[in-house]
Amino acid sequence: MNLELSQGVMKRWLFFILVPIFALVLVFASVSETFAATTTFNNTLSAGSYAGSSPCTTSYPNIVHEVNMKNTTGDVYVYLQYLDGGSWKFTTGYGYHLTYWNTPYKITTKTKSPSTKYRVLIKAVNTSNVIVSCYGTN
């Protein structure tokens, strides 16, 4: 009898301990804002050259491209583009002029759909080692 009583008490305590823990896990899992960033470009561009990062998609409502220049005094213009009917179109009519290095610059835009592909077009003013990564966010 004591064994049954202690097992019943133990089951109740486990229930009262585990249910709140699982509830917290579910709450924080649904609040998660981003998924792991994917590197879509990591290369050195010579002065005057252009390059596009690999396409990136997300099911989140916003997509973020992080542009960083590593270990150079790089100077680049970057433009966010999306794929529409087989051709790349600009999300805005202007680019971002980046002249600093080792400090990521974030370009964020609302996604048109989960299947829309986005990329960053990079124009190097001088030799620049550029890294681009992308991820989705709420």
N, CA, C and O of each residue as an XYZ file, in Angstrom:
552
protein
N       0.818     -1.195      0.000
C       0.000      0.000      0.000
C       0.862      1.258      0.000
O       0.589      2.203     -0.741
N       1.891      1.270      0.824
C       2.768      2.429      0.862
C       3.477      2.632     -0.467
O       3.709      3.763     -0.894
N       3.819      1.527     -1.114
C       4.466      1.619     -2.417
C       3.527      2.248     -3.438
O       3.948      3.087     -4.234
N       2.246      1.843     -3.421
C       1.263      2.424     -4.335
C       1.054      3.896     -4.024
O       0.947      4.712     -4.940
N       0.995      4.242     -2.770
C       0.810      5.628     -2.370
C       1.994      6.473     -2.808
O       1.813      7.568     -3.340
N       3.191      5.979     -2.591
C       4.364      6.756     -2.974
C       4.465      6.893     -4.494
O       4.915      7.927     -4.989
N       4.051      5.862     -5.243
C       4.062      5.980     -6.705
C       3.021      6.989     -7.170
O       3.272      7.751     -8.104
N       1.852      7.003     -6.526
C       0.810      7.974     -6.878
C       1.262      9.398     -6.596
O       1.050     10.300     -7.406
N       1.888      9.590     -5.439
C       2.400     10.915     -5.081
C       3.497     11.329     -6.057
O       3.549     12.475     -6.503
N       4.365     10.384     -6.378
C       5.455     10.689     -7.306
C       4.906     11.056     -8.690
O       5.408     11.979     -9.330
N       3.890     10.343     -9.145
C       3.290     10.650    -10.451
C       2.692     12.052    -10.451
O       2.835     12.802    -11.416
N       2.009     12.397     -9.338
C       1.416     13.727     -9.249
C       2.489     14.813     -9.265
O       2.346     15.821     -9.958
N       3.556     14.607     -8.506
C       4.639     15.590     -8.477
C       5.305     15.715     -9.840
O       5.599     16.824    -10.286
N       5.544     14.598    -10.500
C       6.116     14.649    -11.846
C       5.207     15.415    -12.791
O       5.671     16.212    -13.606
N       3.909     15.167    -12.676
C       2.946     15.871    -13.517
C       3.027     17.377    -13.277
O       3.089     18.156    -14.228
N       3.027     17.790    -12.000
C       3.060     19.212    -11.670
C       4.395     19.871    -11.994
O       4.459     21.090    -12.151
N       5.436     19.097    -12.095
C       6.745     19.647    -12.456
C       6.922     19.685    -13.973
O       7.384     20.684    -14.525
N       6.557     18.607    -14.633
C       6.820     18.504    -16.070
C       5.872     19.330    -16.933
O       6.295     19.875    -17.952
N       4.613     19.436    -16.553
C       3.657     20.197    -17.365
C       4.090     21.660    -17.512
O       4.104     22.160    -18.637
N       4.442     22.369    -16.435
C       4.900     23.759    -16.627
C       6.180     23.858    -17.460
O       6.351     24.803    -18.230
N       7.067     22.890    -17.304
C       8.301     22.922    -18.098
C       7.976     22.781    -19.580
O       8.490     23.542    -20.400
N       7.125     21.812    -19.932
C       6.737     21.641    -21.337
C       5.978     22.859    -21.857
O       6.138     23.242    -23.016
N       5.152     23.469    -21.005
C       4.425     24.670    -21.417
C       5.402     25.798    -21.742
O       5.232     26.495    -22.742
N       6.416     25.980    -20.911
C       7.424     27.008    -21.180
C       8.188     26.717    -22.464
O       8.461     27.627    -23.247
N       8.530     25.471    -22.678
C       9.241     25.100    -23.904
C       8.390     25.435    -25.119
O       8.898     25.992    -26.092
N       7.111     25.107    -25.081
C       6.228     25.407    -26.210
C       6.084     26.907    -26.435
O       6.088     27.367    -27.576
N       5.958     27.669    -25.352
C       5.825     29.124    -25.485
C       7.070     29.711    -26.120
O       6.971     30.497    -27.062
N       8.237     29.344    -25.620
C       9.462     29.919    -26.158
C       9.779     29.395    -27.544
O      10.414     30.099    -28.329
N       9.368     28.208    -27.865
C       9.589     27.682    -29.213
C       8.762     28.459    -30.221
O       9.236     28.714    -31.328
N       7.547     28.840    -29.875
C       6.705     29.576    -30.808
C       7.106     31.042    -30.900
O       6.780     31.708    -31.883
N       7.815     31.560    -29.882
C       8.249     32.951    -29.889
C       9.559     33.114    -30.649
O       9.955     34.234    -30.973
N      10.213     32.034    -30.928
C      11.501     32.083    -31.616
C      11.411     32.966    -32.851
O      10.530     32.770    -33.688
N      12.309     33.931    -32.976
C      12.203     34.933    -34.025
C      12.958     34.588    -35.290
O      12.588     35.064    -36.363
N      13.980     33.795    -35.211
C      14.792     33.561    -36.396
C      15.200     32.105    -36.509
O      15.178     31.350    -35.537
N      15.574     31.733    -37.729
C      16.207     30.434    -37.877
C      17.680     30.674    -38.134
O      18.091     31.813    -38.358
N      18.463     29.645    -38.108
C      19.911     29.785    -38.259
C      20.256     30.463    -39.580
O      19.674     30.159    -40.621
N      21.195     31.371    -39.520
C      21.617     32.095    -40.718
C      22.346     31.168    -41.681
O      23.070     30.261    -41.270
N      22.140     31.412    -42.960
C      22.798     30.660    -44.017
C      23.743     31.595    -44.755
O      23.326     32.663    -45.202
N      25.004     31.215    -44.890
C      25.954     32.029    -45.645
C      25.676     31.836    -47.131
O      25.715     30.717    -47.641
N      25.395     32.936    -47.816
C      25.051     32.862    -49.234
C      26.138     33.441    -50.136
O      26.064     33.314    -51.358
N      27.139     34.072    -49.541
C      28.249     34.618    -50.326
C      29.440     34.801    -49.402
O      29.294     35.314    -48.293
N      30.619     34.385    -49.851
C      31.846     34.568    -49.077
C      32.987     34.583    -50.083
O      33.523     33.534    -50.441
N      33.354     35.775    -50.535
C      34.338     35.869    -51.598
C      34.989     37.250    -51.589
O      34.465     38.194    -50.998
N      36.128     37.350    -52.249
C      36.801     38.634    -52.421
C      36.483     39.161    -53.810
O      36.663     38.467    -54.811
N      36.006     40.402    -53.853
C      35.687     41.046    -55.128
C      36.748     42.084    -55.444
O      37.180     42.827    -54.563
N      37.164     42.137    -56.694
C      38.122     43.163    -57.106
C      37.371     44.449    -57.428
O      36.158     44.438    -57.636
N      38.102     45.548    -57.466
C      37.502     46.858    -57.711
C      36.711     46.851    -59.015
O      37.196     46.378    -60.042
N      35.495     47.376    -58.965
C      34.653     47.493    -60.149
C      33.851     46.250    -60.498
O      33.060     46.282    -61.441
N      34.030     45.162    -59.770
C      33.310     43.931    -60.120
C      31.961     43.848    -59.408
O      31.734     44.487    -58.381
N      31.077     43.041    -59.990
C      29.748     42.786    -59.443
C      29.622     41.307    -59.103
O      30.272     40.465    -59.724
N      28.787     40.992    -58.118
C      28.466     39.598    -57.807
C      27.123     39.566    -57.090
O      26.733     40.522    -56.421
N      26.433     38.453    -57.245
C      25.175     38.246    -56.538
C      25.330     37.103    -55.559
O      25.954     36.089    -55.870
N      24.766     37.263    -54.383
C      24.796     36.169    -53.412
C      23.873     35.057    -53.892
O      23.039     35.273    -54.772
N      24.019     33.877    -53.319
C      23.112     32.775    -53.649
C      21.704     33.133    -53.185
O      21.546     33.844    -52.193
N      20.678     32.650    -53.886
C      19.300     32.955    -53.487
C      18.954     32.374    -52.118
O      19.494     31.347    -51.706
N      18.053     33.045    -51.435
C      17.634     32.646    -50.097
C      16.118     32.806    -50.003
O      15.567     33.777    -50.520
N      15.444     31.868    -49.353
C      14.001     31.959    -49.120
C      13.730     31.746    -47.636
O      14.588     31.256    -46.902
N      12.536     32.116    -47.204
C      12.131     31.884    -45.819
C      10.615     31.821    -45.737
O       9.914     32.422    -46.550
N      10.121     31.097    -44.761
C       8.676     31.054    -44.518
C       8.269     32.123    -43.500
O       7.081     32.302    -43.231
N       9.241     32.827    -42.940
C       8.952     33.907    -42.001
C       8.453     35.137    -42.760
O       8.690     35.246    -43.963
N       7.768     36.066    -42.085
C       7.245     37.250    -42.779
C       8.322     38.245    -43.231
O       8.064     39.066    -44.110
N       9.513     38.185    -42.648
C      10.604     39.086    -43.033
C      11.850     38.280    -43.341
O      12.075     37.211    -42.775
N      12.659     38.813    -44.251
C      13.942     38.189    -44.555
C      15.038     39.216    -44.290
O      14.902     40.389    -44.637
N      16.113     38.765    -43.676
C      17.232     39.639    -43.320
C      18.481     39.136    -44.026
O      18.799     37.948    -43.976
N      19.186     40.053    -44.686
C      20.502     39.744    -45.254
C      21.526     40.546    -44.460
O      21.426     41.768    -44.350
N      22.495     39.853    -43.919
C      23.568     40.492    -43.169
C      24.796     40.554    -44.060
O      25.284     39.524    -44.527
N      25.295     41.759    -44.295
C      26.463     41.953    -45.155
C      27.623     42.400    -44.280
O      27.485     43.308    -43.460
N      28.762     41.755    -44.465
C      29.936     42.087    -43.672
C      31.165     42.037    -44.568
O      31.271     41.174    -45.439
N      32.087     42.958    -44.352
C      33.372     42.938    -45.052
C      34.423     42.543    -44.032
O      34.544     43.172    -42.981
N      35.172     41.516    -44.336
C      36.141     40.978    -43.386
C      37.569     41.392    -43.725
O      38.019     41.260    -44.863
N      38.262     41.892    -42.720
C      39.708     42.133    -42.776
C      40.163     42.936    -43.991
O      41.242     42.696    -44.534
N      39.357     43.863    -44.403
C      39.730     44.760    -45.502
C      39.233     46.149    -45.167
O      38.448     46.336    -44.238
N      39.682     47.091    -45.908
C      39.085     48.421    -45.833
C      38.164     48.535    -47.033
O      38.257     49.481    -47.815
N      37.288     47.577    -47.170
C      36.399     47.455    -48.322
C      35.479     48.642    -48.506
O      35.251     49.442    -47.599
N      34.965     48.721    -49.706
C      34.045     49.779    -50.092
C      33.118     49.176    -51.134
O      33.530     48.934    -52.268
N      31.862     48.932    -50.756
C      30.922     48.286    -51.668
C      29.565     48.978    -51.627
O      29.224     49.670    -50.668
N      28.805     48.770    -52.696
C      27.385     49.096    -52.733
C      26.644     47.769    -52.747
O      27.038     46.849    -53.464
N      25.577     47.658    -51.965
C      24.779     46.432    -51.958
C      23.319     46.785    -52.229
O      22.813     47.810    -51.772
N      22.662     45.918    -52.977
C      21.273     46.106    -53.375
C      20.513     44.818    -53.092
O      20.981     43.737    -53.450
N      19.366     44.911    -52.465
C      18.545     43.735    -52.219
C      17.652     43.496    -53.432
O      17.003     44.419    -53.924
N      17.623     42.252    -53.912
C      16.831     41.895    -55.086
C      15.960     40.679    -54.793
O      16.236     39.899    -53.881
N      14.887     40.535    -55.598
C      14.054     39.334    -55.523
C      13.837     38.816    -56.936
O      13.884     39.574    -57.905
N      13.599     37.516    -57.041
C      13.415     36.868    -58.337
C      11.945     36.925    -58.718
O      11.079     36.472    -57.969
N      11.671     37.492    -59.904
C      10.296     37.629    -60.379
C      10.239     37.214    -61.839
O      10.751     37.921    -62.708
N       9.624     36.084    -62.113
C       9.473     35.624    -63.490
C      10.788     35.364    -64.200
O      10.881     35.577    -65.409
N      11.792     34.919    -63.496
C      13.073     34.586    -64.109
C      14.079     35.721    -64.152
O      15.207     35.515    -64.601
N      13.706     36.925    -63.696
C      14.676     38.029    -63.675
C      14.718     38.651    -62.276
O      13.723     38.685    -61.551
N      15.907     39.139    -61.930
C      16.103     39.750    -60.617
C      15.643     41.198    -60.653
O      16.028     41.954    -61.545
N      14.812     41.592    -59.676
C      14.303     42.962    -59.575
C      14.722     43.539    -58.229
O      14.884     42.814    -57.247
N      14.894     44.850    -58.204
C      15.315     45.530    -56.982
C      14.122     45.723    -56.049
O      13.027     46.061    -56.497
N      14.337     45.508    -54.754
C      13.270     45.739    -53.780
C      13.072     47.230    -53.542
O      11.966     47.667    -53.223
N      14.133     48.008    -53.696
C      14.057     49.465    -53.566
C      14.852     50.073    -54.713
O      15.595     49.372    -55.399
N      14.700     51.348    -54.916
C      15.411     52.013    -55.996
C      16.810     52.469    -55.619
O      17.475     53.126    -56.420
N      17.265     52.144    -54.441
C      18.578     52.610    -53.998
C      19.364     51.461    -53.381
O      18.804     50.435    -52.996
N      20.661     51.658    -53.298
C      21.536     50.680    -52.663
C      22.080     51.239    -51.366
O      21.822     52.387    -51.005
N      22.830     50.416    -50.678
C      23.453     50.811    -49.420
C      24.959     50.860    -49.640
O      25.555     49.894    -50.117
N      25.569     51.985    -49.292
C      27.010     52.170    -49.466
C      27.690     51.796    -48.159
O      27.509     52.464    -47.141
N      28.470     50.729    -48.193
C      29.141     50.246    -46.990
C      30.638     50.489    -47.109
O      31.280     50.017    -48.047
N      31.187     51.229    -46.152
C      32.612     51.557    -46.197
C      33.350     51.109    -44.944
O      34.526     51.432    -44.778
N      32.700     50.390    -44.079
C      33.341     49.921    -42.856
C      33.514     48.413    -42.939
O      32.971     47.770    -43.838
N      34.262     47.854    -42.014
C      34.478     46.408    -42.063
C      34.377     45.801    -40.681
O      34.509     46.484    -39.665
N      34.138     44.496    -40.669
C      33.942     43.709    -39.449
C      32.755     44.176    -38.616
O      32.709     43.926    -37.412
N      31.800     44.848    -39.239
C      30.555     45.231    -38.587
C      29.412     44.850    -39.518
O      29.237     45.493    -40.553
N      28.635     43.834    -39.191
C      27.556     43.415    -40.091
C      26.512     44.509    -40.290
O      26.137     45.207    -39.348
N      26.053     44.647    -41.526
C      24.980     45.573    -41.860
C      23.766     44.739    -42.239
O      23.869     43.848    -43.083
N      22.619     45.013    -41.629
C      21.417     44.219    -41.868
C      20.467     44.939    -42.819
O      20.125     46.105    -42.622
N      20.052     44.216    -43.853
C      19.044     44.708    -44.787
C      17.817     43.818    -44.599
O      17.880     42.611    -44.834
N      16.710     44.411    -44.177
C      15.496     43.651    -43.883
C      14.371     44.091    -44.801
O      14.213     45.280    -45.077
N      13.586     43.125    -45.276
C      12.407     43.441    -46.079
C      11.319     42.418    -45.799
O      11.601     41.293    -45.386
N      10.069     42.819    -46.028
C       8.950     41.883    -45.905
C       8.985     40.930    -47.088
O       9.239     41.346    -48.219
N       8.731     39.650    -46.832
C       8.734     38.669    -47.916
C       7.418     38.739    -48.681
O       6.354     38.978    -48.109
N       7.519     38.525    -49.983
C       6.324     38.516    -50.824
C       5.577     37.197    -50.680
O       4.346     37.177    -50.681
N       6.315     36.091    -50.555
C       5.743     34.761    -50.326
C       6.867     33.853    -49.834
O       8.041     34.195    -49.979
N       6.526     32.702    -49.256
C       7.578     31.790    -48.781
C       8.465     31.246    -49.902
O       9.584     30.803    -49.643
N       7.981     31.275    -51.133
C       8.779     30.731    -52.239
C       9.592     31.799    -52.976
O      10.398     31.465    -53.844
N       9.392     33.070    -52.644
C      10.136     34.139    -53.315
C      11.605     34.070    -52.928
O      11.947     33.968    -51.750
N      12.470     34.127    -53.935
C      13.916     34.077    -53.701
C      14.470     35.493    -53.628
O      14.098     36.362    -54.417
N      15.363     35.711    -52.670
C      16.018     36.998    -52.478
C      17.525     36.811    -52.547
O      18.046     35.737    -52.248
N      18.219     37.876    -52.947
C      19.681     37.860    -52.944
C      20.185     39.287    -52.761
O      19.414     40.245    -52.810
N      21.482     39.409    -52.550
C      22.129     40.716    -52.469
C      23.045     40.851    -53.673
O      23.893     39.991    -53.913
N      22.875     41.928    -54.430
C      23.783     42.262    -55.527
C      24.859     43.169    -54.939
O      24.556     44.160    -54.274
N      26.110     42.822    -55.190
C      27.238     43.547    -54.597
C      28.064     44.174    -55.701
O      28.426     43.503    -56.668
N      28.368     45.469    -55.563
C      29.278     46.157    -56.488
C      30.461     46.647    -55.666
O      30.297     47.455    -54.751
N      31.645     46.160    -55.992
C      32.844     46.543    -55.246
C      33.439     47.824    -55.816
O      33.702     47.908    -57.016
N      33.652     48.815    -54.965
C      34.326     50.046    -55.374
C      35.833     49.816    -55.353
O      36.545     50.244    -56.261
N      36.314     49.141    -54.314
C      37.702     48.689    -54.280
C      37.717     47.238    -53.801
O      36.669     46.700    -53.444
N      38.867     46.608    -53.787
C      38.945     45.195    -53.417
C      38.342     44.982    -52.031
O      38.735     45.633    -51.063
N      37.381     44.059    -51.949
C      36.637     43.847    -50.712
C      36.340     42.369    -50.516
O      35.913     41.681    -51.443
N      36.567     41.891    -49.306
C      36.198     40.525    -48.937
C      34.818     40.600    -48.290
O      34.681     41.094    -47.171
N      33.797     40.111    -48.992
C      32.412     40.288    -48.563
C      31.800     38.952    -48.146
O      31.986     37.931    -48.809
N      31.073     38.982    -47.041
C      30.332     37.819    -46.570
C      28.870     38.233    -46.422
O      28.564     39.244    -45.790
N      27.966     37.440    -47.012
C      26.531     37.698    -46.909
C      25.870     36.467    -46.305
O      26.144     35.341    -46.720
N      25.007     36.683    -45.330
C      24.204     35.587    -44.788
C      22.753     36.047    -44.734
O      22.470     37.245    -44.702
N      21.839     35.085    -44.724
C      20.427     35.455    -44.674
C      19.687     34.560    -43.690
O      20.106     33.439    -43.402
N      18.571     35.087    -43.181
C      17.712     34.336    -42.270
C      16.348     35.002    -42.225
O      16.199     36.167    -42.593
N      15.361     34.255    -41.772
C      14.017     34.786    -41.629
C      13.776     35.259    -40.215
O      14.444     34.822    -39.278
N      12.815     36.159    -40.065
C      12.484     36.694    -38.752
C      11.021     37.116    -38.726
O      10.396     37.353    -39.760
N      10.500     37.200    -37.511
C       9.132     37.698    -37.334
C       9.179     39.201    -37.339
O       8.143     39.851    -37.205
